[in-house]
């Protein structure tokens, strides 16, 4: 019973959003691991979401291939 209550509480805040090919989505990066999109002078004050990128394909239910710039 306790596990079911925990699952219900966790699922209340989850968002089941799906994206189609051609949609634009914002990219969220982890501050201290991924710096390939933008290099900031202060990582702590850096933005969390980066400009919208186009979805090229859906790989699995929660993974998408985006049109990222190559450096």
C-alpha positions in Angstrom: 0.0 0.0 0.0 2.9 2.4 0.8 4.5 1.7 -2.5 1.3 2.5 -4.4 1.0 5.8 -2.5 4.6 6.7 -3.4 3.9 5.9 -7.1 0.8 8.0 -7.1 2.6 10.9 -5.5 5.5 10.7 -8.0 3.2 10.4 -11.0 1.3 13.6 -10.1 4.2 15.8 -11.1 5.2 13.9 -14.2 4.4 15.3 -17.6 3.7 12.8 -20.5 4.7 15.0 -23.4 5.5 13.6 -26.8 7.1 15.4 -29.7 6.8 14.9 -33.4 9.3 15.3 -36.2 9.6 19.0 -37.1 8.7 20.2 -33.6 11.0 22.7 -31.8 12.0 21.9 -28.3 14.3 23.6 -25.8 17.4 21.7 -24.7 18.1 21.3 -21.0 21.7 20.6 -20.1 23.4 19.6 -16.9 25.4 22.5 -15.7 28.7 20.8 -14.8 28.8 18.0 -17.4 27.7 19.4 -20.7 29.3 22.6 -22.0 29.3 21.8 -25.7 26.4 24.2 -26.6 27.4 27.3 -24.8 30.4 28.2 -22.7 29.6 30.6 -19.9 31.9 32.5 -17.5 29.9 31.4 -14.5 28.3 28.0 -14.7 26.2 28.5 -11.6 24.4 31.4 -13.2 24.1 29.9 -16.6 20.8 29.4 -18.3 19.2 25.9 -17.9 17.4 25.8 -21.3 19.0 26.6 -24.6 17.4 27.8 -27.8 14.8 25.7 -29.6 16.2 22.8 -31.7 14.2 20.9 -34.3 13.3 17.2 -33.6 14.8 15.1 -36.4 13.5 11.7 -35.2 12.1 9.8 -32.3 14.5 7.1 -31.1 12.5 5.6 -28.2 9.6 6.9 -26.0 11.7 9.5 -24.2 14.7 10.0 -26.5 14.8 12.2 -29.5 17.5 13.1 -32.1 17.8 16.9 -32.3 19.3 19.1 -35.0 22.3 20.4 -32.9 25.1 22.5 -34.3 28.5 20.8 -34.7 31.7 22.4 -33.5 
